[in-house]
Amino acid sequence: MEFVLEVKEIYKSFKKVQAVSGLSFSVKRGEVFGLLGPNGAGKTTTLEICEGLQKPDKGEVKVLGASPEERKNREKTGIQLQSTALYERLKVKEILYLYQGYYANGAEPEKLMEQVSLTEKKNALVKTLSGGQKQRLAMALAMINEPELIFLDEPTTGLDPQARRNIWEIILSMKSAGKTVVLTTHYMEEAELLCDRVAIMDNGKIKALGAPSELLSHLPVKAYLGFPKGTDPDWISGLPEVKEIVQFEEKHIAGTNNLNSTLKALIEKDSLQSLPFTLDELSIRKASLEDVFIHITGKSLRD
């Protein structure tokens, strides 16, 4: 098995703040690997160490078998930072051709603009682009050197739902092209959709690592039912396979190990006419990576 990124026991502190504490993980060629966690978990610091932008206080990082600071590795990696400063008065095509000239074998700008859906904006000044269009341009710049490994730091933060989905499509196209992608995010659905494996981080440490489906399999419940205000929690607890009940925003949220059994019993327990609520008041969702994080740490990923 070939690893394009190997991180071994890295530590990094800023004054009295321990940002990263003994992190170790490896990324396989061709996979999308996610660093998942709340703000302040150490995701960006970890990514910057892997990119060669920060030096660890202790530990070792290998990118494509060598130090991330070596020039040959910089030419084989692409980076999109959380915030990218662009030449506002250049046109989209001008900035891509400018960056292409920095590399001996740069990608074709016209093809990149097509890949990130910016062909219609090729003659537009960067300052006139929307937030989502600027993010797509930043991703094109991260790919301008035909990299083997691409780092993306929270690529969809602050974007509207349609712009986020555009970015997801670009990342999936990178994967289809055989690229290796390492990204940070605190959006659960994003990680579940895009990532082959994720490392859930908190306080500079990895709390869990594996495929999303693997991590979800370790949860004590598989789905959640939201009952409307006024539903008797004792009545809910009498349903089969209900393992836990918590109150959230005046609703009772019940975790179940077998959604089919719980719903079947709910309907059979009383006739639909005698239920203390109507079925359209009942909410149902499957367990997510955020539930994994809460189960492991006892706090929300939004903290």
C-alpha atoms as a printed R data frame, in Angstrom:
    type eleno elety resid chain resno       x      y       z
1   ATOM     1    CA   MET     A     1   0.000  0.000   0.000
2   ATOM     2    CA   GLU     A     2   1.433  3.375  -1.015
3   ATOM     3    CA   PHE     A     3   1.112  6.336   1.332
4   ATOM     4    CA   VAL     A     4   1.532  9.826  -0.114
5   ATOM     5    CA   LEU     A     5   1.338 11.492   3.305
6   ATOM     6    CA   GLU     A     6   2.717 10.122   6.583
7   ATOM     7    CA   VAL     A     7   2.361 12.015   9.856
8   ATOM     8    CA   LYS     A     8   4.149 10.615  12.906
9   ATOM     9    CA   GLU     A     9   3.673 11.950  16.446
10  ATOM    10    CA   ILE     A    10   3.645 15.658  15.605
11  ATOM    11    CA   TYR     A    11   3.307 18.369  18.248
12  ATOM    12    CA   LYS     A    12   2.806 22.106  17.800
13  ATOM    13    CA   SER     A    13   2.140 24.806  20.376
14  ATOM    14    CA   PHE     A    14   1.677 28.558  20.185
15  ATOM    15    CA   LYS     A    15   2.740 30.194  23.455
16  ATOM    16    CA   LYS     A    16   0.624 28.381  26.054
17  ATOM    17    CA   VAL     A    17  -1.801 26.804  23.568
18  ATOM    18    CA   GLN     A    18  -1.126 23.196  22.521
19  ATOM    19    CA   ALA     A    19  -2.603 23.216  19.002
20  ATOM    20    CA   VAL     A    20  -1.502 19.711  17.975
21  ATOM    21    CA   SER     A    21  -0.626 16.975  20.438
22  ATOM    22    CA   GLY     A    22   0.915 13.713  19.220
23  ATOM    23    CA   LEU     A    23  -0.952 13.337  15.919
24  ATOM    24    CA   SER     A    24  -0.255 10.315  13.711
25  ATOM    25    CA   PHE     A    25  -2.016  9.243  10.508
26  ATOM    26    CA   SER     A    26  -1.285  8.212   6.915
27  ATOM    27    CA   VAL     A    27  -3.061  8.985   3.658
28  ATOM    28    CA   LYS     A    28  -3.216  6.479   0.823
29  ATOM    29    CA   ARG     A    29  -2.735  7.424  -2.817
30  ATOM    30    CA   GLY     A    30  -6.016  8.216  -4.561
31  ATOM    31    CA   GLU     A    31  -8.192  8.679  -1.483
32  ATOM    32    CA   VAL     A    32 -10.031 11.685  -0.101
33  ATOM    33    CA   PHE     A    33  -9.016 12.033   3.546
34  ATOM    34    CA   GLY     A    34 -10.828 14.394   5.877
35  ATOM    35    CA   LEU     A    35  -9.759 16.109   9.098
36  ATOM    36    CA   LEU     A    36 -13.002 16.719  10.925
37  ATOM    37    CA   GLY     A    37 -13.644 18.757  14.042
38  ATOM    38    CA   PRO     A    38 -14.843 22.020  15.590
39  ATOM    39    CA   ASN     A    39 -13.045 25.342  15.271
40  ATOM    40    CA   GLY     A    40  -9.889 25.218  17.373
41  ATOM    41    CA   ALA     A    41  -9.489 21.446  17.100
42  ATOM    42    CA   GLY     A    42  -6.103 21.792  15.373
43  ATOM    43    CA   LYS     A    43  -7.180 20.973  11.809
44  ATOM    44    CA   THR     A    44  -5.653 23.984  10.069
45  ATOM    45    CA   THR     A    45  -2.405 23.778  12.064
46  ATOM    46    CA   THR     A    46  -2.084 20.104  11.111
47  ATOM    47    CA   LEU     A    47  -2.711 20.909   7.460
48  ATOM    48    CA   GLU     A    48  -0.174 23.757   7.461
49  ATOM    49    CA   ILE     A    49   2.468 21.429   8.925
50  ATOM    50    CA   CYS     A    50   1.751 18.891   6.190
51  ATOM    51    CA   GLU     A    51   1.972 21.658   3.577
52  ATOM    52    CA   GLY     A    52   5.343 22.831   4.888
53  ATOM    53    CA   LEU     A    53   3.963 26.212   5.972
54  ATOM    54    CA   GLN     A    54   4.567 25.439   9.663
55  ATOM    55    CA   LYS     A    55   7.257 23.382  11.336
56  ATOM    56    CA   PRO     A    56   6.238 20.933  14.058
57  ATOM    57    CA   ASP     A    57   7.853 21.325  17.461
58  ATOM    58    CA   LYS     A    58   8.318 17.572  17.453
59  ATOM    59    CA   GLY     A    59   7.538 14.669  15.149
60  ATOM    60    CA   GLU     A    60   7.945 13.924  11.451
61  ATOM    61    CA   VAL     A    61   5.940 14.505   8.270
62  ATOM    62    CA   LYS     A    62   6.667 12.894   4.911
63  ATOM    63    CA   VAL     A    63   4.971 14.049   1.716
64  ATOM    64    CA   LEU     A    64   5.552 11.747  -1.250
65  ATOM    65    CA   GLY     A    65   8.372 10.169   0.726
66  ATOM    66    CA   ALA     A    66  10.270 13.347   1.579
67  ATOM    67    CA   SER     A    67  10.050 16.546   3.628
68  ATOM    68    CA   PRO     A    68   7.097 18.789   2.678
69  ATOM    69    CA   GLU     A    69   9.548 21.694   2.386
70  ATOM    70    CA   GLU     A    70  11.532 20.156  -0.479
71  ATOM    71    CA   ARG     A    71  11.018 21.953  -3.770
72  ATOM    72    CA   LYS     A    72  10.217 18.781  -5.704
73  ATOM    73    CA   ASN     A    73   7.327 18.165  -3.309
74  ATOM    74    CA   ARG     A    74   6.043 21.709  -3.577
75  ATOM    75    CA   GLU     A    75   5.821 21.175  -7.330
76  ATOM    76    CA   LYS     A    76   3.756 18.021  -6.808
77  ATOM    77    CA   THR     A    77   1.329 19.415  -4.244
78  ATOM    78    CA   GLY     A    78  -1.540 21.861  -4.577
79  ATOM    79    CA   ILE     A    79  -2.777 24.048  -1.741
80  ATOM    80    CA   GLN     A    80  -5.974 25.978  -1.141
81  ATOM    81    CA   LEU     A    81  -5.838 27.970   2.065
82  ATOM    82    CA   GLN     A    82  -8.833 28.926   4.192
83  ATOM    83    CA   SER     A    83  -8.557 32.435   2.796
84  ATOM    84    CA   THR     A    84  -6.902 33.075  -0.563
85  ATOM    85    CA   ALA     A    85  -5.659 36.544  -1.541
86  ATOM    86    CA   LEU     A    86  -6.099 36.964  -5.293
87  ATOM    87    CA   TYR     A    87  -5.083 39.697  -7.737
88  ATOM    88    CA   GLU     A    88  -8.385 41.565  -7.778
89  ATOM    89    CA   ARG     A    89  -7.702 43.568 -10.939
90  ATOM    90    CA   LEU     A    90  -6.643 40.628 -13.094
91  ATOM    91    CA   LYS     A    91  -9.054 38.667 -15.243
92  ATOM    92    CA   VAL     A    92  -9.742 35.030 -14.377
93  ATOM    93    CA   LYS     A    93  -7.834 33.741 -17.406
94  ATOM    94    CA   GLU     A    94  -4.946 36.140 -16.743
95  ATOM    95    CA   ILE     A    95  -4.381 34.929 -13.200
96  ATOM    96    CA   LEU     A    96  -4.455 31.284 -14.328
97  ATOM    97    CA   TYR     A    97  -1.950 31.885 -17.136
98  ATOM    98    CA   LEU     A    98   0.241 33.841 -14.702
99  ATOM    99    CA   TYR     A    99   0.363 30.951 -12.223
100 ATOM   100    CA   GLN     A   100   0.811 28.387 -15.004
101 ATOM   101    CA   GLY     A   101   4.046 30.161 -15.907
102 ATOM   102    CA   TYR     A   102   5.507 29.363 -12.502
103 ATOM   103    CA   TYR     A   103   5.720 25.656 -13.393
104 ATOM   104    CA   ALA     A   104   7.561 23.744 -16.083
105 ATOM   105    CA   ASN     A   105   4.532 21.550 -16.781
106 ATOM   106    CA   GLY     A   106   1.537 23.627 -15.753
107 ATOM   107    CA   ALA     A   107  -2.026 22.546 -16.516
108 ATOM   108    CA   GLU     A   108  -3.913 24.060 -19.434
109 ATOM   109    CA   PRO     A   109  -5.859 27.072 -18.037
110 ATOM   110    CA   GLU     A   110  -8.720 26.674 -20.528
111 ATOM   111    CA   LYS     A   111  -9.326 23.101 -19.363
112 ATOM   112    CA   LEU     A   112  -9.131 24.144 -15.707
113 ATOM   113    CA   MET     A   113 -11.675 26.905 -16.233
114 ATOM   114    CA   GLU     A   114 -13.991 24.360 -17.807
115 ATOM   115    CA   GLN     A   115 -13.418 21.899 -14.941
116 ATOM   116    CA   VAL     A   116 -14.351 24.479 -12.280
117 ATOM   117    CA   SER     A   117 -17.169 26.014 -14.374
118 ATOM   118    CA   LEU     A   118 -15.523 29.411 -14.856
119 ATOM   119    CA   THR     A   119 -15.300 29.477 -18.670
120 ATOM   120    CA   GLU     A   120 -18.077 32.065 -18.885
121 ATOM   121    CA   LYS     A   121 -16.172 34.233 -16.393
122 ATOM   122    CA   LYS     A   122 -12.769 33.942 -18.102
123 ATOM   123    CA   ASN     A   123 -12.721 37.651 -19.000
124 ATOM   124    CA   ALA     A   124 -14.221 38.872 -15.736
125 ATOM   125    CA   LEU     A   125 -12.094 40.734 -13.203
126 ATOM   126    CA   VAL     A   126 -11.443 38.690 -10.055
127 ATOM   127    CA   LYS     A   127 -12.961 41.458  -7.896
128 ATOM   128    CA   THR     A   128 -16.337 40.977  -9.616
129 ATOM   129    CA   LEU     A   129 -16.600 37.255  -8.774
130 ATOM   130    CA   SER     A   130 -18.981 35.901  -6.143
131 ATOM   131    CA   GLY     A   131 -17.686 34.075  -3.081
132 ATOM   132    CA   GLY     A   132 -18.357 30.696  -4.652
133 ATOM   133    CA   GLN     A   133 -16.674 31.692  -7.921
134 ATOM   134    CA   LYS     A   134 -13.583 32.884  -6.037
135 ATOM   135    CA   GLN     A   135 -13.428 29.544  -4.225
136 ATOM   136    CA   ARG     A   136 -13.617 27.709  -7.547
137 ATOM   137    CA   LEU     A   137 -10.832 29.907  -8.900
138 ATOM   138    CA   ALA     A   138  -8.738 29.153  -5.800
139 ATOM   139    CA   MET     A   139  -9.257 25.434  -6.444
140 ATOM   140    CA   ALA     A   140  -8.195 25.881 -10.068
141 ATOM   141    CA   LEU     A   141  -5.009 27.584  -8.836
142 ATOM   142    CA   ALA     A   142  -4.404 24.646  -6.474
143 ATOM   143    CA   MET     A   143  -4.520 22.366  -9.524
144 ATOM   144    CA   ILE     A   144  -2.515 24.568 -11.917
145 ATOM   145    CA   ASN     A   145   0.681 22.516 -11.402
146 ATOM   146    CA   GLU     A   146  -1.000 19.132 -12.051
147 ATOM   147    CA   PRO     A   147  -0.400 18.046  -8.416
148 ATOM   148    CA   GLU     A   148  -0.470 14.496  -7.124
149 ATOM   149    CA   LEU     A   149  -1.622 15.637  -3.668
150 ATOM   150    CA   ILE     A   150  -4.048 18.504  -2.993
151 ATOM   151    CA   PHE     A   151  -4.684 20.171   0.370
152 ATOM   152    CA   LEU     A   152  -8.012 21.962   0.856
153 ATOM   153    CA   ASP     A   153  -8.617 23.902   4.081
154 ATOM   154    CA   GLU     A   154 -12.366 24.248   4.727
155 ATOM   155    CA   PRO     A   155 -13.100 24.822   1.019
156 ATOM   156    CA   THR     A   156 -16.850 25.419   1.436
157 ATOM   157    CA   THR     A   157 -17.038 27.531   4.603
158 ATOM   158    CA   GLY     A   158 -19.352 30.513   4.154
159 ATOM   159    CA   LEU     A   159 -20.740 29.373   0.810
160 ATOM   160    CA   ASP     A   160 -24.413 29.015  -0.074
161 ATOM   161    CA   PRO     A   161 -25.781 25.479  -0.630
162 ATOM   162    CA   GLN     A   162 -25.456 25.597  -4.443
163 ATOM   163    CA   ALA     A   163 -21.880 26.902  -4.302
164 ATOM   164    CA   ARG     A   164 -20.991 24.168  -1.808
165 ATOM   165    CA   ARG     A   165 -22.346 21.503  -4.128
166 ATOM   166    CA   ASN     A   166 -20.288 22.945  -6.983
167 ATOM   167    CA   ILE     A   167 -17.155 22.546  -4.856
168 ATOM   168    CA   TRP     A   168 -18.160 18.975  -3.948
169 ATOM   169    CA   GLU     A   169 -18.407 18.102  -7.654
170 ATOM   170    CA   ILE     A   170 -14.917 19.498  -8.256
171 ATOM   171    CA   ILE     A   171 -13.451 17.454  -5.387
172 ATOM   172    CA   LEU     A   172 -15.136 14.298  -6.658
173 ATOM   173    CA   SER     A   173 -13.715 14.998 -10.128
174 ATOM   174    CA   MET     A   174 -10.245 15.275  -8.553
175 ATOM   175    CA   LYS     A   175 -10.741 11.850  -7.021
176 ATOM   176    CA   SER     A   176 -11.945 10.415 -10.348
177 ATOM   177    CA   ALA     A   177  -8.750 11.751 -11.936
178 ATOM   178    CA   GLY     A   178  -6.660  9.775  -9.432
179 ATOM   179    CA   LYS     A   179  -5.636 12.723  -7.274
180 ATOM   180    CA   THR     A   180  -5.168 12.411  -3.517
181 ATOM   181    CA   VAL     A   181  -7.093 15.023  -1.532
182 ATOM   182    CA   VAL     A   182  -6.679 15.996   2.116
183 ATOM   183    CA   LEU     A   183  -9.330 18.412   3.359
184 ATOM   184    CA   THR     A   184 -10.519 19.956   6.590
185 ATOM   185    CA   THR     A   185 -14.180 20.562   7.300
186 ATOM   186    CA   HIS     A   186 -16.716 20.820  10.082
187 ATOM   187    CA   TYR     A   187 -19.652 19.968   7.814
188 ATOM   188    CA   MET     A   188 -20.769 16.430   8.545
189 ATOM   189    CA   GLU     A   189 -22.655 15.789   5.314
190 ATOM   190    CA   GLU     A   190 -19.633 17.027   3.374
191 ATOM   191    CA   ALA     A   191 -17.304 14.549   5.051
192 ATOM   192    CA   GLU     A   192 -19.746 11.646   4.635
193 ATOM   193    CA   LEU     A   193 -20.237 12.406   0.943
194 ATOM   194    CA   LEU     A   194 -16.636 13.096  -0.060
195 ATOM   195    CA   CYS     A   195 -14.255 11.239   2.231
196 ATOM   196    CA   ASP     A   196 -13.026  7.664   2.017
197 ATOM   197    CA   ARG     A   197 -11.681  8.046   5.561
198 ATOM   198    CA   VAL     A   198 -11.904 10.731   8.218
199 ATOM   199    CA   ALA     A   199  -9.974 11.585  11.357
200 ATOM   200    CA   ILE     A   200 -12.176 13.192  14.005
201 ATOM   201    CA   MET     A   201 -10.113 15.741  15.926
202 ATOM   202    CA   ASP     A   202 -10.565 17.572  19.210
203 ATOM   203    CA   ASN     A   203  -8.078 19.538  21.321
204 ATOM   204    CA   GLY     A   204  -5.211 18.739  18.975
205 ATOM   205    CA   LYS     A   205  -5.732 14.974  19.096
206 ATOM   206    CA   ILE     A   206  -7.372 12.360  16.907
207 ATOM   207    CA   LYS     A   207 -10.338 10.845  18.721
208 ATOM   208    CA   ALA     A   208 -11.388  8.404  15.989
209 ATOM   209    CA   LEU     A   209 -10.179  7.436  12.515
210 ATOM   210    CA   GLY     A   210 -11.750  5.317   9.806
211 ATOM   211    CA   ALA     A   211 -14.264  5.202   6.984
212 ATOM   212    CA   PRO     A   212 -17.483  7.115   7.807
213 ATOM   213    CA   SER     A   213 -19.501  3.886   7.690
214 ATOM   214    CA   GLU     A   214 -17.032  2.185  10.022
215 ATOM   215    CA   LEU     A   215 -17.217  4.992  12.587
216 ATOM   216    CA   LEU     A   216 -21.000  5.057  12.416
217 ATOM   217    CA   SER     A   217 -21.146  1.300  13.047
218 ATOM   218    CA   HIS     A   218 -19.712  1.847  16.540
219 ATOM   219    CA   LEU     A   219 -22.543  4.126  17.654
220 ATOM   220    CA   PRO     A   220 -24.957  2.653  20.207
221 ATOM   221    CA   VAL     A   221 -27.897  3.844  18.058
222 ATOM   222    CA   LYS     A   222 -28.448  3.906  14.306
223 ATOM   223    CA   ALA     A   223 -31.240  6.478  13.897
224 ATOM   224    CA   TYR     A   224 -33.085  9.209  15.768
225 ATOM   225    CA   LEU     A   225 -36.795  9.988  16.098
226 ATOM   226    CA   GLY     A   226 -37.931 13.467  17.072
227 ATOM   227    CA   PHE     A   227 -41.236 13.553  18.959
228 ATOM   228    CA   PRO     A   228 -43.206 16.813  19.250
229 ATOM   229    CA   LYS     A   229 -43.627 18.846  22.431
230 ATOM   230    CA   GLY     A   230 -45.935 17.255  24.953
231 ATOM   231    CA   THR     A   231 -45.202 13.624  24.086
232 ATOM   232    CA   ASP     A   232 -44.812 11.576  27.260
233 ATOM   233    CA   PRO     A   233 -41.186 10.335  27.469
234 ATOM   234    CA   ASP     A   234 -42.376  7.243  29.358
235 ATOM   235    CA   TRP     A   235 -44.596  6.404  26.390
236 ATOM   236    CA   ILE     A   236 -41.591  6.804  24.060
237 ATOM   237    CA   SER     A   237 -39.356  4.632  26.241
238 ATOM   238    CA   GLY     A   238 -41.890  1.829  25.942
239 ATOM   239    CA   LEU     A   239 -41.162  1.484  22.235
240 ATOM   240    CA   PRO     A   240 -38.787 -1.378  21.294
241 ATOM   241    CA   GLU     A   241 -35.133 -0.706  20.470
242 ATOM   242    CA   VAL     A   242 -35.214  2.809  21.995
243 ATOM   243    CA   LYS     A   243 -31.870  3.169  23.785
244 ATOM   244    CA   GLU     A   244 -31.815  6.791  24.884
245 ATOM   245    CA   ILE     A   245 -34.068  9.840  25.103
246 ATOM   246    CA   VAL     A   246 -32.869 13.431  25.322
247 ATOM   247    CA   GLN     A   247 -34.756 16.720  25.270
248 ATOM   248    CA   PHE     A   248 -33.780 19.232  22.592
249 ATOM   249    CA   GLU     A   249 -35.638 22.495  21.828
250 ATOM   250    CA   GLU     A   250 -38.833 21.269  23.508
251 ATOM   251    CA   LYS     A   251 -38.715 17.996  21.576
252 ATOM   252    CA   HIS     A   252 -37.870 14.526  22.813
253 ATOM   253    CA   ILE     A   253 -35.186 12.866  20.662
254 ATOM   254    CA   ALA     A   254 -35.125  9.077  20.893
255 ATOM   255    CA   GLY     A   255 -32.224  6.975  19.642
256 ATOM   256    CA   THR     A   256 -33.089  3.575  18.227
257 ATOM   257    CA   ASN     A   257 -31.054  0.562  17.159
258 ATOM   258    CA   ASN     A   258 -33.714 -0.640  14.728
259 ATOM   259    CA   LEU     A   259 -35.789  2.075  13.092
260 ATOM   260    CA   ASN     A   260 -38.144 -0.364  11.350
261 ATOM   261    CA   SER     A   261 -39.020 -2.155  14.600
262 ATOM   262    CA   THR     A   262 -39.524  1.107  16.484
263 ATOM   263    CA   LEU     A   263 -41.783  2.630  13.814
264 ATOM   264    CA   LYS     A   264 -43.794 -0.569  13.408
265 ATOM   265    CA   ALA     A   265 -44.399 -0.762  17.140
266 ATOM   266    CA   LEU     A   266 -45.239  2.942  17.297
267 ATOM   267    CA   ILE     A   267 -48.036  2.505  14.772
268 ATOM   268    CA   GLU     A   268 -49.294 -0.788  16.235
269 ATOM   269    CA   LYS     A   269 -49.135  0.406  19.844
270 ATOM   270    CA   ASP     A   270 -52.142  2.650  19.304
271 ATOM   271    CA   SER     A   271 -54.311  3.301  16.298
272 ATOM   272    CA   LEU     A   272 -53.163  6.257  14.253
273 ATOM   273    CA   GLN     A   273 -56.198  8.164  15.485
274 ATOM   274    CA   SER     A   274 -55.208  7.781  19.128
275 ATOM   275    CA   LEU     A   275 -51.543  8.737  18.784
276 ATOM   276    CA   PRO     A   276 -50.672 11.858  20.848
277 ATOM   277    CA   PHE     A   277 -49.351 13.510  17.673
278 ATOM   278    CA   THR     A   278 -49.751 13.274  13.896
279 ATOM   279    CA   LEU     A   279 -47.156 11.410  11.854
280 ATOM   280    CA   ASP     A   280 -46.135 14.561   9.990
281 ATOM   281    CA   GLU     A   281 -44.967 15.971  13.340
282 ATOM   282    CA   LEU     A   282 -42.523 13.102  13.714
283 ATOM   283    CA   SER     A   283 -38.983 13.730  12.460
284 ATOM   284    CA   ILE     A   284 -36.580 10.946  11.491
285 ATOM   285    CA   ARG     A   285 -32.894 11.081  10.689
286 ATOM   286    CA   LYS     A   286 -30.080  8.577  10.468
287 ATOM   287    CA   ALA     A   287 -27.075  8.801  12.765
288 ATOM   288    CA   SER     A   288 -24.282 11.047  11.464
289 ATOM   289    CA   LEU     A   289 -20.596 11.718  12.059
290 ATOM   290    CA   GLU     A   290 -21.630 14.544  14.365
291 ATOM   291    CA   ASP     A   291 -23.333 11.935  16.564
292 ATOM   292    CA   VAL     A   292 -20.068  9.967  16.544
293 ATOM   293    CA   PHE     A   293 -18.216 13.050  17.717
294 ATOM   294    CA   ILE     A   294 -20.755 13.818  20.445
295 ATOM   295    CA   HIS     A   295 -20.637 10.192  21.568
296 ATOM   296    CA   ILE     A   296 -16.822 10.296  21.800
297 ATOM   297    CA   THR     A   297 -16.301 13.764  23.276
298 ATOM   298    CA   GLY     A   298 -19.619 14.735  24.822
299 ATOM   299    CA   LYS     A   299 -19.819 18.008  22.879
300 ATOM   300    CA   SER     A   300 -21.000 19.344  19.543
301 ATOM   301    CA   LEU     A   301 -18.790 19.784  16.505
302 ATOM   302    CA   ARG     A   302 -20.112 23.365  16.327
303 ATOM   303    CA   ASP     A   303 -18.592 24.279  19.706
